[in-house]
Amino acid sequence: MLHLQSPASSALSLLYFLIAVIIFMGAYSTTAFAAPVFDDPINYIISNTGNEVVGGQISDIATADFNGDGFLDIAGTVPLTYYDDNGIPNPHEGVAILINDGDGTFAVPYYITYEENLTSIVAGDFDNDGDADLATANNTSDDLAILLNDGNGGFIVTSRLETMLPEKLVSFDFDDDGDLDLAATVSNGTQSDTQQGNQGVQIFLNDNSGNFTLSTLVRTSSTITDFTAADFDGDSDVDLVAGNRNVVATYTVMLNEGNGVFITSEISLLSEDSENSPQFDAIISGDIDSDGDIDVIATLDGSQAISHLTLVNDGTGSFALGQTLYFGNPGPLAVFDLDNDGDIDIVTSNAIFLTNNGQGFFTQAEESVTIPSLSYVTSLQLADLNNDNKNDLIISSMGQLGIWVILHTATENPTPIEQAGALIADVIGLDILNNLENSYLANLFKVEGFIESGQTTPAINQLNAFINKVNQDYSHSKLTKQVRDSLVAAAQKLIDDLTN
C-alpha cells in the first residue's frame, strides 16, 4: 500500500505515476462472478414546456417514500432556465417528483416550482412527523430551501436558510440530539475571499421540528467539489471527508467532536508539479476492506493516469492512499455488494462494475448494464425501487433529458440464502454508523450460517432478534423510518418463507 503525503520532489511524483500505471494495467483484468442482471433503462423525461427537446436536465436526485405507500419515490432538481422555440421560459424550475407505481415504474412527474439553479437535494424527516421532507441548495439566491411534506407527497417551502454559494448537501445528525441536521459545501464566490479561506462547509442544526440555525462554518483553504459523511474515527458521531477544488489531489478530513464542532486537517497526495494536476471530483464512503471502519472512494478530474482511488482508514480518521485505477471518466460513484460475497463493490458513472477481493482491492468485472451514452452524469444512486431486495440504478444527467431508471432483475422466488445475502448487502450499503452496521452484520451472518446448515428455527430466532434490534435503534433515533421499514420488511419476508 502506498501512502504519499505532500511529496516535495518531482522524482517522487514520477514514481507515483509509474506505480499508478502498473496498478491501472492490473485493474483491467476481469474477474468472474455472478454478475447482476439489469433491465433496459427507462427514461422519465422531465419536460419543461411540453417540448421534449428543450431543457429537462437534472442536477441531483434523492429517493424516499414521499407518499407513505411503502415504495421509494424520486425527487430531482430542475436547475436551469430554458426557452422553447417560441421564447416561452421553463415553467418547472424547482423539483420534479416521480411517484412509484409500486413496481419500480413511475407516474408522470409533478413539479414543485419555486426556484432556478438548484444544485443539490437531500431527503429526510426533518420535522419528525414520520414522512420524508426535502432540502435543496441554490447557488444563485445563496440559500437552502426546506420543503416539508404534508404526508401525502405534497411539499411546501417553509423556510429559506441564508448561506454563501452552496453546492452540495448532506443530512445527518451532527450534534447527536436525535434529529437530522444539514451540511452544505459553500464558497463566497470571490477569488480574494477564496484565498483567505472564506469557504468550506456550513453546518445547520435542527431544533427537532424542521427549523434550522447556522451553527458554524468549517473553513477549508479552497472550495470543495464533493464530500461524504460517516463515522470515520469510530467515536459514534458523524464526520466529514471532502475533496478540494483548485488544488492538486487534496482532501480535507473534518472530525466531529460530538457536538457539531469539527477539527480539520488537509492532506495532499501529490506535489503541485505532478502529472496533469488532478483534482478531486466525486467522493463516497464505505468499509471497503471489511475491517470495521469507514474508508473513502473518490474520482479525480484532470489526470490521464488516475481517475479513481481509494483512501484506507486506520480506524482513527487518518487515511492512507490505497489503490489507484484509471477508467477514463470521473463522475459519481455508488457502492453495493454486486456479487453477494459480503463486501462492498463499486459501480461507476459509466456502469463499470468493480468487484472487491474482500480486502479493498478492486478489479473490473464483466459489464452487464446497458445504459445510454450520457454526458455529464450528475447523480448515480442505488435503491430498491420495487421491493425485491435488490438495488436498482438511478441516473441523472445535465446532458440528457430526465431521469434514467435501470431495474436490477430479481428471480421471482429467491431462495432463503439469496434473501439473507440480499439483506446483508442492504445493511452494507446503508448510511448508518459503523457500530450499528457491525452489530447487524454479526447477527445476519449467523442467520446465513443457520440457513446454509438447514437449521431453520435458530435462523428464525436470529431474524426476530435482528428485527427487535432494528426497532429499538429506530426508537432511539439511530435509524430513519425508511431504513427501519426496509430492514424489517426484508427480515420478516425471510421469516415467512422459512416458516412456510
N, C-alpha and C positions, 0 to 999 in steps of 0.2 A: 504494500500500500504506500502510495506516495503522498507526502504531506509538505506542501510548499507554502510558506508564509512570507510575503513581501521579499522575494529574492532580489538581490541587488545587481546581479550581473546578467548580461545578455547570454553568456555561455550557459548559465543555469536555465534560462528561458528556452534555449535551443534544446537542452536535454529534455526539458518538459515536453517540448513539441515532438521530439522523436519518440518518447515513451507513449505520448498520446496517439501517434500514428500506429505504433505497434498494437496498442490496445484496440484501436479502431479496426484494424485489419482482423484481429481475432473476434471482434464483436459481430462481424458479418457472417460468421459461421452459424448455420441454423441448428436449432435443436428440435428433436421430435417430442411432441406432446399432444395430448388430446385437445386440439385447438377448438376454441368455441366457435359455434356456427351462428352467423347473424343473417337476418332477413335483408332484403333490399332496402336501401334508405328511402324514407318517406319525407318529402319536403313540405313543411307547413309554411305557406307563403304569408309573410307579414306585409300586406299591401297598403300602400299609403293613400292612394286615391282611387282604387279600383283598377288602376293601370299596373299590371304586374311587372312591367319593365322599369317602373320608377321606384327607386329607393328600396326601403324594406330591410336595410341592413340591421343587424342585431349586435350590440356592443358587449352584452353579457347576458347570462341566463342564471336562474335559480329554480330549484324544484322544491315543492312542498305540497301537502294536501290542503288546498285553499278552500274547498267547499265541504270538507268533512265527510266525504264518502268513502274514505279508506284507500284512495288511489292518488298517486303523485301527479300533480299538475305542473305546468311550466310557466314561468314568467320571464319575459325577455325585454330588454331595454331597446326602444326605438329611438336612436340618438340624434338624428340629423334632419335638417330641413331639406326637402327635395320638392321639385316642382314638376308637374306633368307638362305635356306639350302645349297646353293652353295657359301655362303660367299659374296654375292652381297649386297652392302650397300643400304640403303634407298635413292632414288633419289629425294624425295619430301619434304625434311626438309624445313620448312618455313610456308607458309599459304595456306590452301586449300580454294577455293572459290566455293560455291554452288549457282548457279543462279536459281531463282524461275521461274517455268514454268507458273506462273500466278494463279495456283490453290492450292498453298501450297505444291506442289511436286517440286523436284529439279533435274536439269540435272547432268550428271556425272561431278564430281568436276574437276576444273583445278587448277594448282599449281603455286604459286609464290615461287620459290626455291631460298633461299638466306642464310639461317642460321638455325642452330640447337639450341635446348634448349630454345625455346621461352616459356615464362611463362604466358604472358598476352597480350591481344589485345583489342583495342578500335577503334570505327569508328566515324568519324566526318568530317565536311567540313573544313579542316584546312587552305586551301588556298583561301577560299571564292569564289570559281568559280561555286558553285551550285551543285557539286557532292560530294559523300561520300568518304573520304580518310581513311587510316588506320595508326595506330601506334602500334608497338609491343615492348615488353620488352624481353631482353635476359640476363640471369644471368650467362652466361659463358664468352661472349665477353664484358659484362658490358656496354651495350649501349641500347638506344631506337632507333628503325628504323622508319623513316617516309616514308610511301608509298603513293604517290599522284596518284589519279585516273585520267585517260585520258578522262573520261566522258562516256566511254562505258564499264566500268568494268575491264579495263586493268590497272595494277599498276606498278609503277617504284619506287624503293628505291631511294629517292632523297637526304637523309641525315641520318647521324648517330649521336646521341647525347650521349656523353660520360657520364656515370653515375658510381655510385658504383654498388653493386649487386642489380639489380632491380627485383621485383617480380610482384606486382600488379600495374595496371594503371587505372586512370580515366581521363576524359576530360571534363572540364567546363571552363567558362570564369572567371578565378580567379581574374584578375585585372580590370574587368568591363570596358574593352575597345572595346567590341563587337566581339571579336574573341575567338576561342577555345584554351585554354591552356592545359597543361598536368601536372599531378601529379603522381609520381611513389614512391612506397614504396621501400626503399633501405637499404642496410647494407654494411659494409666494408668487412665482412666475416671473421674477426679475433676476437677471444674471448677478447683480450686485448682492442681492439678498441670498441667492443660492451660494455664492462664495462665502457668505457669513454663516452658513449653516442654518438658514431660516427655512428648513424643510424637514420632513421626517414622517412621523405617524402621530396623528391626533387621536386620543382616547376619549370617548364619550361614555360616561357611566349612566346606567339606567336606574330610575327610582322605583323599579318593580311594577310600574304601571305604563311604561312606554314613553315617559318623559326623560330626555337625555340632557346631561350637562357636560360641557367640556371639562375634562379632568387635567389633562396635560398634553404637551407636545413633546414626544420623544424625538429629539433632534438627531439628524444624520448629516454627514459632511456633503452629501449630494442627494439629489432626488432619488426616488425609489421606483423601480419598474414593477415589482410584484412582491408579495410577502405571503407567508404561511404561518399559521398559529397551531401550537401544540405544547404539551408539557415537555420541553426539551431537557430540563435539568432534573427531572424526577422529583420535584417537590410539591406536585399536585396542583400547581396553578398554571395558567396559560401564558406561554412565552411567544415571542415572535422571531422569525428569521426573514430578512428582507434582502433582495438583490438590488444593488445600487446602480444608478444610471450615470453616464458621463465619466465613469472611472473604470479602469481596466479590471475586469474579473474580481470585483469587490463585493462582499456581502456584509450585512450587519446583523449581529445577534443581540436581541433585546430580551433580557431575562427579567421576569416579573418577580418583585419582592413579596407578592401576595396580596397587595392592596391596589394594584393597578399602577404602581410606580416601577419603572424599568431601568435597569443598568445595561448600558450598551457597550459593545466592542465591535470594531470594524476589522475585517480580515481581507487582505489582498492575496489572491492566488498567483498572480503574475506581476512582473515588473511593467513599467509604462512602455518599454520598448519591445514588448512581446509581440509575437506574430499576430497580425490582424487586429490587435487591441480589442478583444471580445468583451462584451458587457452582458450582465445577467439579463435574462428575458423572463420566462415563466419560472415559478418556483412552487413546489408542493412538498409534503412531508409524509413519512410513514416508516415503520420499522422494517427496513429492507434486509437487515442481517439477522433478524429474529433473536436479538439479544435483550429485548425488553425495553429499549429506549427508542426515541423517535429520531430518524435520520432525515436527510433532505435530498430531493432530486430536483435538478434545475436544467433549464436550457440556456444556451449562450447565443448571442447575436453578434455578428461581425467577425466570426472566425471561420477560416477554411479548414481548420483542423479539429475543432471540438464544437459540437452542437449540444451535447448532453453530458451532464456529470452528476456524480453523487457525492454527498458530504456525509461522512460517517461519524456519528455521535459517540463520544466516550462515556455517556451517561450523565455528564455534568453540564451539557450545553456547549461543550467545546468540540469542534469538528475537524476531522482530517479529510483531505481530498481522497476520495475512493477511486471510482472508475470514471474514465472519460471515454466518450463514444462520439461517432460522427454519423448523422443521418441526413445531413444537408439542410434541413429546415428546423429552426427553432419554433417555438409556439407552445400552446397549452399542453399539459400532461394530465393523465389520470392514473390511479393505481387501483388494482383489484387482483384477486387470485385467479388468473386465467386458467391455470392447469389443475386447480383444486388440490394442490400439494401443501397448503398451509402457509405459504409465504407470499409476499407482495410482488406482483409483476407490474409492468408498465405498458400503457398504450399511449402512443404519441399522436400529435395532431394530424398526421397523415396516415393514421391507422396502422402503424408498425407495432407489432407486439414484441415486447422484450421480456423474456422469462428469466426468473431468478433461480439461481442454483441453491438457494436457501441461506447463503452467506453474503448476499448483497452483490453478487456478480451477475450481470445480465448478458444474455445472448439473444440475437434476433430469432424469432420464431416464424413459422410459416404464416404469411398474412392470409386471413380468412374473412376479411371485411372488405366489401366493395363500397367505397364512398365516392361522392362526386369530387372532382378536382376543385377544391375550394381554395380561394386565395384569402389570406389574412384571417385565419381562424381565430376567433376571439374567445371562445369558451369551449371546453371539452369536459363533459361531465358524465358520470356513471350513476344510474339509478334504476331500481326495479320498477318499471312503469306498468307492468301487467301482473304484478304479484305472483310471479312464478319462481321466486327465489333466485333469479339470475339477473345480473346487472346489464342494463341496456345502455346504449351510447346516445348522447345528445350533443349536437354540434351546432355552434352558431358562427357566422362569418360576417365581416364587413364587406366582403366582395361579392356575395351571392344573396339572393332573396331568402329571408326567413330562417327557420329553424329546421334542422335535419334530425330525424329520429331513426335509429337503427336498432331494432329489437333483437335481443340475444335469444335465439331459438332454444326452447326447452322441450324435453321429452314430455309426453302427455302424462305419464305416470312415473316420475322419478323414484328410484329406489330409496329406502331409508338411508343407506350410506351416502347416496348422492345428496339427499336433503341435508344430512349432517354436514357434509363438506361445503354445501352452499351456505349454511348458517355460519360456519366457521369463516368462510370468505366474507360474508356480510360484516361480521364483527371486525375483521381485519381492515376492511375498507371504510369503517365509520370514523368520524371525527370525535373520538371520546378519549378521555385521559387514559394514560397507559396503565394505571393501576386497575381501572375497570376492565380494560381490554384483556389484560393478563389473567384476571380472575375469571372472566367469561370463557376465555380460550381454554384454561385449565379444566373447567367443567365440561366444555364441549368436546375436548379431546377424549375425556373419559367416556362420554356418550358414544363417540365414534368407535372407541375400542370395544365397548359392550356390544354394539350392533355388529361389528365385524366378527365377534366371537359367539354371536347368537344369544346373548343374554338380554332378553327384551325387558324384563322387569327392572333390573338395575339401570338400564338406559332410560326408561320412563321416569324412574325416581330422580335421576340426574337432571333430566329435562325439566321436571317440576321444580327442582331446586334452582335451576337456571332462571325459570320464569319468576319465581319468588324474588330472586336477587335483582332481576331487572326491574320489577315493580317497586322494590324497596329503593333502588337507586333513583328511580323516577320520582318517588315521593319525597326524596331529599334533593330534588332539582339537579341531579347529576346527569340526567338524560332528558332530551326533549320528548314530547309526546309522540312525535313522528317516529323517532328511533325506538322508543319503548314499544309502540304498537307493532312496528315491523318485526322486531325480535320475538315478541310474544306470539304473534300470529304464526311465524315460521316454526317456532318450537312447538306450538300447540298442534299444528298440522302434522308434524312428525310424530307426536304422541298419538294422534288419532290414527295415523297409518300403521304405527307399531301395534296399537290396540286391536285394529281390525285385521 
